[in-house]
Amino acid sequence: LAGNKFNANREGVRITNSNSVTFQGNTISSNSEDGVIIDGGSNVVVGSPFQFGGNVINSNRNGVRVINGSTGFTIQNNIIGSTGGGPGNSDAGIRLDGITNAIIGGSKTLAGNFVSGNRNGLYLTGGSGKATILGNFFVNSIENGITLEGSSQNQIGGQTEFERNIISANGLNGIHLRPDFANPLAPVFSNNNKIQGNYIGVNSTGTGNFGNGNAGIYIDGGNNNLIGGKVHDVANKLEEGNIIANSGASGVAVLEDNGMARGNSILGNNIYGSGKLGIDLGSNLGLVTLNDKLDADTGANNLQNFPEITFAEVGLVSSVAQGKLHSTPNSTFRVEFFGDNQANPNGNPTGYGQGRTYLGSVDVTTDAAGDATFNFFAPVSFT
């Protein structure tokens, strides 16, 4: 199906139990329900990565909705929402209900979707998971750029610039992870997702102020998610850390208002310009959780104690730092170091740093009393 207009119907296009369908170069607008609904079937392609291969989908309820076990489908190179010559879709730009192994965008030229001005940009629910989400823009949403509701094992972004998503200027959160309470007795959590190499709260060059209204990434009930990573290879242009900037509240917030949120790794991200804290654990958003004896408290990410810098010296070409960590006895921790041009003026109390520029890390092991010290050298300046 190519080069058609599907306007002012109940549904623009319904693809039911059909296989190997390619849908490209169409305009789908002003339908009272969904613009494109894929109901069963496999190997359905919505948009193709070449000039005029994408669809324009706006002013519907959901732009594209996939239901009932559809498999092997791809959504690429579409304009979904307000930049397509009409208002955004009133619900989600793309909504997946109980769908696995979706490909949203891609790393090839023209593979990414431009999803703007919808209520939510991308909404995964009903046990959807294992999606590959690369090279897209999720911007100007009324609520969240991406919502994972009971959705696990998704890959959002990657190591290369071609896999990077731009997730900016959304009304609430850039990415929101939360449980699915469709069955209140057995909620489904959003676990084991990877969010890497994305630009959140900035433009496609990694600059500017296009912050999300609340948090860059907001985890309220979800475990073992990875935000960022350990690959920072400038020479080969590989980067797993995200830029998470200009958030209205905190850069990354992890809390347990709707369920347990433990083991979420936040590694190597450049977090700055947040209205409250760079990384915020617990429901008292903006309030620094102070260290406690043996790190015995519980809560979001176990309310992990933070390291303390006892000495730092900034040089023109190198910098050093020394410090200490008090936490769980006989345990190994990764301590990361960041540079910024000022202490964080926000949060309560103030001065608890954000991290504009990742510098490096050291691993430390606490003794039986829960204490460890560290020394760090960086061949760069903190400023």
Order of alpha helices (4+ residues) and beta strands (2+ residues): beta-beta-beta-beta-beta-beta-beta-beta-beta-beta-beta-beta-beta-beta-beta-beta-beta-beta-beta-beta-beta-beta-beta-beta-beta-beta-beta-beta-beta-beta-beta-beta-beta-beta-beta-beta
